[in-house]
Amino acid sequence: MGMEMEKVALPFVGMVMAEFAQVGLMIVGKEAMSKGMSNLVFIFYSNAFASLILLPSALLFHRSQSPRPQLSFCILCGFFLLGLIGFIVQALGYAGILYSSPTLATAILNLTPAFTFILAVTFRMEKLDWRSSNSQVKIIGTIISISGAFIVTLYKGLPLLMTPLHSNSSHKLLVQMSNWVIGGLLLAADAMLASTWLILQAWMLKKYPAELIVVFFYCFFVAIQSAVVSLVVERDLSSWSLQPNMRLIAVLYSAVFGSAFQVGISAWCLHKTGPLFVAMFKPVGIVISVFIGVIFLGDNFYLGSLIGAILIVVGFYCVMWGKAKEQKTGEETRISGLESSREKVPLLQNSNEEI
């Protein structure tokens, strides 16, 4: 009984910690950029430090792996493409957070499974049977999630929780609404590209099944690509400074907790419990970000955010439920097929013996 509780409790605690790390990354990233740090420079520093952390970790973790996958030019090109898409995803994500809030970011982040489902069907990685109730639930869940994202982006509604730190002038509210919409659209594009990144990552892990090494090369190529773009775009040398201290703290947090810790914990939980358990914790980020944003950062919480977040979560769980039912049905079909084949083998053997 104790062992069973440990198998459930440890992954549960691990995923809650991973969601806290994700929300914390969004918050410190916004704080650093609000202090004048470029999002491109922030991406460079965080991925460069993460590469330095992941390199020895990956070599130690995979040193006993036998046979170790061989690096080829095709694999390196795949890593480069993975890094390029990831760089664009991070740039869009941090820009969207700067314009809006971590609360909106965590809400729209739950669109990623819906977009992933659409892309998986498009590239025939996911089967879609219009007559199956499981497929119908996944389609309905995808539509609900996307509708919730439109609501949380385009409709604010009445403030449910408003802090006294914000001015109520009509001009400021108009500017905030405009920035909110821009941030929401950037985050929606971020979620769509993140789905593409997940599809490519799944393909790369099949070709090169060494998780930490894949993550290291991903961070390494993102650091190189962001450095090149930053050198072209950011001509002011002060934008590269890690002063004030908030910039340095945000970069170190992003490198340690945003990449090494969060990815490591998620990978461990994935190995112990499977992808469904890990994915079910994504909506927890909304609760965490709302709590931290309203209580500690003085963010306002609006009716549109509540309605949209509820719809995104409901749609997300519909997609995951349909996927789980399909997996269960497929497993039952496979087992029944094995049992029927075993029953047929003795009959064939008896008939051969009689002949």
C-alpha positions as CSV (number, residue, x, y, z in Angstrom):
1,M,0.0,0.0,0.0
2,G,2.8,2.4,0.9
3,M,4.6,1.7,-2.4
4,E,1.4,2.3,-4.3
5,M,1.0,5.7,-2.5
6,E,4.6,6.6,-3.3
7,K,4.1,5.8,-7.0
8,V,1.2,8.2,-7.1
9,A,2.4,10.9,-4.6
10,L,5.9,11.5,-6.0
11,P,4.8,12.2,-9.6
12,F,1.9,14.4,-8.3
13,V,4.3,16.5,-6.2
14,G,6.8,16.6,-9.1
15,M,4.3,17.9,-11.6
16,V,2.9,20.6,-9.3
17,M,6.5,21.7,-8.8
18,A,7.0,21.7,-12.5
19,E,3.9,23.9,-13.0
20,F,5.1,26.3,-10.4
21,A,8.5,26.5,-12.2
22,Q,6.7,27.2,-15.5
23,V,4.6,30.0,-14.0
24,G,7.6,31.4,-12.2
25,L,9.5,31.5,-15.5
26,M,6.8,33.6,-17.1
27,I,6.7,36.0,-14.1
28,V,10.5,36.6,-13.8
29,G,10.7,36.8,-17.6
30,K,8.1,39.6,-17.7
31,E,9.8,41.4,-14.8
32,A,13.2,41.3,-16.5
33,M,11.7,42.6,-19.8
34,S,9.7,45.3,-18.0
35,K,13.1,46.5,-16.6
36,G,14.3,47.1,-20.2
37,M,15.8,43.7,-21.1
38,S,15.2,42.6,-24.7
39,N,13.3,39.3,-25.0
40,L,15.9,38.2,-27.6
41,V,18.8,38.8,-25.3
42,F,16.9,37.1,-22.4
43,I,16.4,34.0,-24.6
44,F,20.1,34.0,-25.5
45,Y,21.3,34.2,-21.9
46,S,18.9,31.6,-20.5
47,N,19.5,29.0,-23.2
48,A,23.3,29.6,-23.1
49,F,23.3,29.0,-19.3
50,A,21.0,26.0,-19.7
51,S,23.3,24.4,-22.3
52,L,26.2,24.7,-19.8
53,I,24.1,23.0,-17.2
54,L,22.7,20.3,-19.5
55,L,25.9,19.2,-21.2
56,P,27.5,17.5,-18.2
57,S,24.1,16.2,-17.0
58,A,23.4,14.7,-20.4
59,L,26.8,13.0,-20.6
60,L,26.5,11.5,-17.1
61,F,22.9,10.4,-17.5
62,H,23.4,8.7,-20.9
63,R,27.0,7.4,-20.4
64,S,25.7,3.9,-19.6
65,Q,23.3,3.9,-22.5
66,S,24.2,1.1,-24.9
67,P,24.2,1.3,-27.8
68,R,24.5,5.1,-27.7
69,P,22.7,6.7,-30.7
70,Q,25.1,8.0,-33.4
71,L,25.0,11.6,-34.4
72,S,24.7,12.2,-38.1
73,F,24.4,15.3,-40.3
74,C,20.7,14.6,-40.7
75,I,20.2,14.4,-36.9
76,L,22.1,17.6,-36.4
77,C,19.9,19.3,-39.0
78,G,16.9,18.1,-37.2
79,F,18.3,19.5,-33.9
80,F,18.9,22.9,-35.7
81,L,15.3,23.0,-37.0
82,L,14.0,22.0,-33.6
83,G,16.0,24.9,-32.1
84,L,14.8,27.4,-34.8
85,I,11.1,26.6,-34.1
86,G,11.8,26.7,-30.4
87,F,13.5,30.1,-30.7
88,I,10.5,31.5,-32.5
89,V,8.2,30.0,-29.9
90,Q,10.1,31.6,-27.1
91,A,10.3,34.9,-28.8
92,L,6.5,35.0,-29.4
93,G,5.8,33.7,-25.9
94,Y,7.9,36.3,-24.1
95,A,6.6,39.1,-26.3
96,G,3.0,38.0,-25.6
97,I,3.7,37.9,-21.8
98,L,5.2,41.4,-22.0
99,Y,2.0,42.8,-23.6
100,S,-0.4,40.9,-21.5
101,S,0.2,38.8,-18.3
102,P,1.4,35.4,-17.1
103,T,-2.3,34.5,-16.3
104,L,-3.3,34.9,-20.0
105,A,-0.2,33.0,-21.1
106,T,-0.9,30.0,-18.9
107,A,-4.6,30.0,-20.1
108,I,-3.7,30.1,-23.8
109,L,-0.9,27.6,-23.2
110,N,-3.6,25.0,-22.8
111,L,-4.4,25.4,-26.5
112,T,-1.3,23.5,-27.4
113,P,-2.9,20.0,-27.0
114,A,-5.8,21.2,-29.3
115,F,-3.4,22.5,-32.0
116,T,-1.2,19.4,-31.6
117,F,-4.3,17.2,-32.2
118,I,-5.1,19.2,-35.4
119,L,-1.6,18.9,-36.7
120,A,-1.4,15.2,-35.8
121,V,-4.5,14.5,-37.8
122,T,-3.2,16.7,-40.7
123,F,0.1,14.7,-40.8
124,R,-1.8,11.4,-40.3
125,M,0.0,10.8,-36.9
126,E,-3.5,10.6,-35.3
127,K,-6.4,8.6,-36.7
128,L,-9.7,10.4,-37.0
129,D,-12.9,8.4,-37.3
130,W,-16.0,10.7,-37.7
131,R,-18.3,7.9,-36.6
132,S,-16.4,7.2,-33.4
133,S,-17.7,8.9,-30.2
134,N,-14.1,9.2,-29.0
135,S,-13.1,11.2,-32.1
136,Q,-16.2,13.3,-31.9
137,V,-15.3,14.2,-28.3
138,K,-11.8,15.2,-29.3
139,I,-13.2,17.4,-32.1
140,I,-15.7,19.1,-29.8
141,G,-13.0,19.6,-27.1
142,T,-10.7,21.2,-29.7
143,I,-13.4,23.6,-30.8
144,I,-14.3,24.5,-27.2
145,S,-10.6,25.2,-26.3
146,I,-10.1,27.5,-29.3
147,S,-13.4,29.3,-28.5
148,G,-12.2,29.8,-24.9
149,A,-8.9,31.3,-26.2
150,F,-10.8,33.8,-28.4
151,I,-12.9,34.8,-25.3
152,V,-10.0,35.2,-23.0
153,T,-8.1,37.3,-25.6
154,L,-10.9,39.5,-27.1
155,Y,-13.3,39.9,-24.1
156,K,-12.3,41.2,-20.7
157,G,-15.7,41.8,-19.1
158,L,-16.2,43.0,-15.6
159,P,-13.3,42.9,-13.2
160,L,-13.8,40.2,-10.6
161,L,-10.6,41.0,-8.7
162,M,-9.2,44.5,-9.1
163,T,-6.2,45.9,-7.2
164,P,-5.9,49.6,-6.3
165,L,-2.5,49.7,-8.1
166,H,-4.2,50.3,-11.5
167,S,-5.6,53.7,-12.6
168,N,-9.2,53.7,-13.9
169,S,-8.6,56.4,-16.6
170,S,-10.4,55.6,-19.8
171,H,-7.2,56.2,-21.9
172,K,-5.2,53.8,-19.8
173,L,-7.9,51.1,-19.9
174,L,-8.0,51.5,-23.7
175,V,-4.2,51.0,-24.0
176,Q,-4.4,48.0,-21.7
177,M,-7.2,46.4,-23.8
178,S,-5.2,47.0,-27.0
179,N,-2.0,45.5,-25.5
180,W,-4.1,42.6,-24.1
181,V,-5.4,41.7,-27.6
182,I,-1.9,42.0,-29.1
183,G,-0.5,39.8,-26.4
184,G,-3.3,37.2,-26.8
185,L,-2.7,36.9,-30.5
186,L,1.0,36.5,-30.0
187,L,0.4,33.8,-27.4
188,A,-2.1,32.0,-29.7
189,A,0.6,32.0,-32.4
190,D,3.0,30.8,-29.8
191,A,0.7,27.9,-28.9
192,M,0.3,26.9,-32.5
193,L,4.1,26.8,-33.2
194,A,4.6,25.0,-29.9
195,S,2.4,22.3,-31.3
196,T,4.6,22.0,-34.4
197,W,7.6,21.9,-32.1
198,L,6.1,19.0,-30.2
199,I,5.4,17.0,-33.4
200,L,9.0,17.6,-34.5
201,Q,10.4,16.7,-31.1
202,A,8.4,13.4,-31.0
203,W,9.9,12.6,-34.5
204,M,13.5,13.5,-33.3
205,L,13.2,11.4,-30.1
206,K,12.3,8.4,-32.3
207,K,15.4,9.0,-34.4
208,Y,17.6,9.8,-31.5
209,P,16.2,8.3,-28.2
210,A,18.4,10.2,-25.7
211,E,16.2,12.8,-24.1
212,L,18.7,15.0,-22.2
213,I,21.1,15.1,-25.2
214,V,18.2,16.2,-27.4
215,V,17.3,18.9,-24.9
216,F,21.0,20.0,-24.7
217,F,21.3,20.4,-28.5
218,Y,17.9,22.2,-28.6
219,C,19.1,24.8,-26.0
220,F,22.5,25.1,-27.7
221,F,21.1,25.9,-31.1
222,V,18.5,28.3,-29.6
223,A,21.4,30.1,-27.9
224,I,23.3,30.4,-31.2
225,Q,20.3,31.5,-33.3
226,S,19.1,34.1,-30.7
227,A,22.7,35.4,-30.4
228,V,22.9,36.0,-34.2
229,V,19.5,37.7,-34.3
230,S,20.2,39.8,-31.2
231,L,23.5,41.0,-32.6
232,V,21.6,42.2,-35.7
233,V,18.6,43.7,-33.9
234,E,20.0,44.9,-30.6
235,R,22.7,47.5,-31.5
236,D,22.6,49.1,-28.0
237,L,25.3,47.4,-25.8
238,S,23.3,48.3,-22.7
239,S,20.6,45.8,-23.7
240,W,23.2,43.0,-23.1
241,S,23.8,44.1,-19.5
242,L,22.7,41.8,-16.7
243,Q,22.2,44.9,-14.5
244,P,19.9,45.6,-12.6
245,N,20.1,42.4,-10.6
246,M,16.5,41.4,-11.7
247,R,17.9,40.6,-15.1
248,L,20.5,38.3,-13.8
249,I,18.1,36.6,-11.4
250,A,15.6,36.0,-14.2
251,V,18.2,34.6,-16.6
252,L,19.6,32.2,-13.9
253,Y,16.0,31.2,-12.9
254,S,15.1,30.5,-16.6
255,A,18.3,28.4,-17.1
256,V,18.1,26.3,-13.9
257,F,14.3,26.0,-13.3
258,G,12.9,26.8,-16.8
259,S,15.0,24.3,-18.7
260,A,17.0,21.8,-16.5
261,F,14.7,21.4,-13.6
262,Q,11.3,21.6,-15.3
263,V,12.3,19.4,-18.3
264,G,14.0,16.9,-16.0
265,I,11.0,16.6,-13.6
266,S,8.5,16.3,-16.5
267,A,10.6,13.6,-18.2
268,W,10.8,11.6,-15.0
269,C,7.1,11.9,-14.4
270,L,6.5,10.9,-18.0
271,H,8.6,7.8,-17.6
272,K,6.8,6.9,-14.3
273,T,3.2,7.6,-15.2
274,G,2.8,8.2,-18.9
275,P,2.0,11.3,-21.0
276,L,-1.7,11.5,-20.0
277,F,-0.8,12.1,-16.3
278,V,1.7,14.8,-17.2
279,A,-0.7,16.6,-19.6
280,M,-3.5,16.6,-17.0
281,F,-1.5,19.1,-14.9
282,K,-1.4,21.8,-17.5
283,P,-4.5,23.6,-16.3
284,V,-3.0,23.7,-12.8
285,G,-0.8,26.5,-14.2
286,I,-3.9,28.8,-14.6
287,V,-4.7,28.5,-10.9
288,I,-1.1,29.1,-9.9
289,S,-0.7,32.1,-12.1
290,V,-4.0,33.7,-11.1
291,F,-3.1,33.3,-7.4
292,I,0.4,34.7,-7.8
293,G,-0.6,37.4,-10.2
294,V,-3.5,38.8,-8.2
295,I,-2.0,38.4,-4.7
296,F,1.6,39.3,-5.3
297,L,1.9,41.2,-8.6
298,G,-1.3,43.3,-8.5
299,D,-2.8,41.9,-11.7
300,N,-6.5,42.4,-12.3
301,F,-8.7,39.3,-12.9
302,Y,-11.6,39.7,-15.3
303,L,-14.8,37.8,-16.1
304,G,-13.6,37.1,-19.7
305,S,-10.5,35.5,-18.3
306,L,-12.6,33.2,-16.0
307,I,-15.0,32.1,-18.7
308,G,-12.3,31.6,-21.3
309,A,-10.1,29.7,-18.9
310,I,-13.0,27.4,-17.9
311,L,-13.7,26.7,-21.6
312,I,-10.1,26.0,-22.4
313,V,-9.8,23.6,-19.5
314,V,-13.1,21.8,-20.4
315,G,-12.0,21.5,-24.0
316,F,-8.5,20.3,-22.9
317,Y,-10.0,17.5,-20.8
318,C,-12.4,16.5,-23.5
319,V,-9.5,16.0,-25.9
320,M,-7.5,14.1,-23.3
321,W,-10.5,11.9,-22.3
322,G,-11.1,11.0,-26.0
323,K,-7.5,10.2,-26.4
324,A,-7.4,8.0,-23.3
325,K,-10.6,6.1,-24.4
326,E,-9.0,5.5,-27.8
327,Q,-5.9,4.1,-26.2
328,K,-7.9,1.9,-24.0
329,T,-10.0,0.6,-26.8
330,G,-6.9,0.0,-28.9
331,E,-5.3,-1.9,-26.1
332,E,-8.4,-4.1,-25.5
333,T,-8.6,-4.8,-29.3
334,R,-4.9,-5.8,-29.3
335,I,-5.4,-8.1,-26.3
336,S,-8.5,-9.8,-27.7
337,G,-6.6,-10.3,-31.0
338,L,-3.8,-12.0,-29.3
339,E,-6.1,-14.2,-27.3
340,S,-8.0,-15.2,-30.5
341,S,-4.8,-16.0,-32.3
342,R,-3.6,-18.2,-29.4
343,E,-6.9,-20.1,-29.5
344,K,-6.4,-20.7,-33.3
345,V,-2.9,-22.0,-33.0
346,P,-3.7,-25.4,-31.3
347,L,-6.4,-26.1,-33.8
348,L,-4.0,-25.7,-36.6
349,Q,-1.4,-27.9,-34.9
350,N,-4.0,-30.6,-34.3
351,S,-5.1,-30.6,-37.9
352,N,-1.4,-30.9,-39.0
353,E,-0.9,-33.8,-36.6
354,E,-3.9,-35.6,-38.0
355,I,-2.6,-35.2,-41.5
